[in-house]
Amino acid sequence: MTGPLEPTRPTGPARPARPYEEEDRVWARHGRLTGSVLIVGAGAVGGFLAEELARIGFSPIRLVDRDVLETENLVRHPLGAPQLGQPKAPALAEAIRRAFPPCEATGLHADFTELPDEVQRALVREADVVVAATDSAACQRRVNGLALAVGRPAAYPAVWVDPRIRDAEVGEILWVLPDRRTPCYECAVAFRRGTADADAARGARVDIQLVSLATAQVVTALAHPADDRAGILDPQRNAIYLHGLTPTSPGVRATFPALGLSSRNVRVPFPPSLCPACHTSRSTAPGASAEDAPSDGPGRLTPWVAVAVLVSVVMTLLVTAAFAHA
């Protein structure tokens, strides 16, 4: 005699649910912040930025880059030896989709400036935030012009290139709101003319990652202006200078008197004459004052105002305390 049929029991351990099959658990420790981002430039800064934004919750992420991964890129890029010789943008998008499937990442192997005009505009228009992280001034200017024309906020992360300082010791993040609410990338070019230059990819990996992480917070704030973290954006000071954990070079000690990690918000002024991109000048800007004057630029290296000094000291004390209790 056989007994009554019993429910079939699994013969082996149950397969654990994959993290991306339960998206509520993926973002259980912090709320997902969504949005579409276009990143022009999938090098070191753009690459680490794309990975971070994917984990914050942004999707889709569109990557555009004309280069392939070279051996000299390996020490500062999120991709590794298996992707050598592959186009950076498609390879990075594939890596993000494989490691983090909730993000719809796509990569386009192309020079953004050589794409048809309607394709460029469509890519910018479909994004909530645009990021230009290239080493081409012409491409940066083109992205700036399109973002202003279409009405999209944009961010321009880079690192300082100057013989007086170490590569990537100082990062710079310019962020721009449309409708002439902040000076644009072209205004910043005029502001920094004759001072320290900026580049998207030079320097050590750890310093570049700091710039990318800070840029992710800026992008998040631009995409979610009602979120608490949007408080990091001050429309009167739309550039952020970030000093890494490396020893401070003599050339920037006046700007960064505190040792180690510190940041500074900087006012980029509208130019005296009409900007060719945003068509705004110091006298025609919304809320313009006759007393407006240029702030100190990267090459001027003048001392901080009192508030900036206080912010730097507080950050240093917080970092020191964190290590002391570690």
PyMOL commands that set and color helices and strands:
alter all, ss='L'
color gray80, all
select helices_A, chain A and resi 19-21+23-26+44-56+71-76+81-83+88-99+112-114+117-125+137-150+185-192+205-223+228-232+250-252+306-324
alter helices_A, ss='H'
color red, helices_A
select strands_A, chain A and resi 37-40+61-65+105-109+129-132+154-161+170-176+197-199+239-243+262-266
alter strands_A, ss='S'
color yellow, strands_A
deselect
rebuild
show_as cartoon
